[in-house]
Amino acid sequence: MPLIEVHLIEKVFSPEQKRQIIQKLTDAMVSIEGENMRGVTRIKISEVTSGERGIGDKPLATDAVRELAPKCGWVLPETPIKRLLREVQQPAPWGSAPYHADFS
């Protein structure tokens, strides 16, 4: 019974992306050993707190991974604050009131 462990920095991958990781890693095991592996392949995803892992001598934080992602061709989910900023910067439809965000 194979166990595949994946360690990710928190808040980088969405629940849907983690589901895809599980599915595709299981599919990879099935492609190597056959369909009988599907029911016994275990995938464990562990999320590490931002800054508690490092590459070389530098801590790796969520923001650093997000900056690195486009250079590696990764597609990451949009953070809530970036989504809000994008929405605020879009012009309001003709005749409607401008977008208002209440941060109080």
Number of C-alpha atoms within 10 A of each C-alpha: 9 12 11 14 11 14 11 17 18 15 18 21 18 14 11 10 14 15 12 12 16 19 13 12 16 22 16 14 17 16 12 9 10 11 13 10 18 18 10 12 17 16 16 11 15 12 14 15 14 19 15 10 16 11 7 7 7 9 12 17 19 17 13 12 15 19 10 12 14 11 8 8 8 11 11 15 15 13 12 9 9 10 12 12 11 10 13 14 10 10 10 12 9 7 6 8 8 12 13 7 10 5 4 3
